[in-house]
Amino acid sequence: MGKESGEFASNLGISLSEALEDTTYYRKFIWEVLKEEIKNHNIPTDTIFELITIIDPLLDKAVYVFSLTYVNIHQETLKKQRVLSLNYLYRWFQSPKVLLYSLSLER
């Protein structure tokens, strides 16, 4: 879940801070659903705390994987753009126009 979401957000160009801010809403939604289920099934307090110790670390891990994936994809995109820019500059300097201009400056 975290990896796919991180990849999706990075490809959309959403900032990491904006994307991470949305995780608060997911966490709230999950706990609201659980709260209703707890009420409907009269789940004991001990069980609720057990749920918290399981669910919170899972959500934290999802956010971590999301962030890591987002940053990795963003870095790869920057690397590709850098390579494309360097290739473009290389081709531009190798073009006949640049060679002719350089020769005209030497006169």
N, C-alpha and C positions, 0 to 999 in steps of 0.2 A: 504494500500500500504506500509506504513512504517513498520508496524508490521511484515508482511510476509517477506519483504526484510531483516529486521534485523535478523529474525529467520534464513533465508536462508544463509546470510553472516556468522553468528555465527557458523552454522552447517558446513559450508565450511572451517572454520578455518581462514578466512580472518581477519586481524587485524582491530580494530575499526577505527584507523586513516586512514588506506588505504581505507576502505569502505566509510568513510565520505568524503575523498578526491574526490571520484567518484560523490558525490552529486553535485559538482561544474559543472561537465559535463552535468548532467541532467538539472540543472537550466539553463545553457547556451543553451542547445537544446530547452527547452521550450520557452525561450525568442526569439530564432531565428525563431521558427515556428510562434510565435505571431507577430514578426516584419514583416514577410512576409504577414500575414493576415491583419495586420494594413495597410500596403502599398496597398494591393490589394483592400481593402474595404474603403480606405480613412477615417479611424476612427479618430474622433476628439481628440485633445490633452487631453481634460478633461476626456474623456472615457479611454484613455491610462493610465492616473494617477489613475483612479478608478480601472482599472485592476491590476495595481501594488499593490494598497493597499489591494486587495483581494488575489492575487496569491502569493505574497511574504510570508505573514503569513501562508498560506496553506503549502508552501514548507518548511518553518521553522518548522511547526508542524510535517510534515512528517519526517523530519530529527530528531526531538526530539523523536518521537515514535520509529523510527528506532534505535536510540542510546539506548533508555531505554530497548527495547526488546532485543537488542544485549547483553547488559550488564547483564540483568536478566538471559538469557539463558546461557551465559558464566559462571555466578556464580552457576547456577544449575548444569552445567556440572562439574565444579570444586568440588562441594559438592558431587556429585555422585562418582567421581574419588576418593575423600578422603574416602568415605564410603567403596568403593571397596578395597582400599589399607588397611584400618583398618581391614576389614573382612579377607583379605588375610593374614595379619600379625597374626591375632587372630588364624586362622586355622593353620598357620605354627607353632606357639608356642604350639598349642595343639597336634601337630603331634607326633607320637611315636619316631621319630628320635630326636626331641628336648628333649623329656623326657628322653630318653636313654642317650643322651649327658649330660644333666643336672645331672643325677644320676652318670655318670662316673666322673664328676668333683667333686662330693661330696666325693669321696673316698680318 
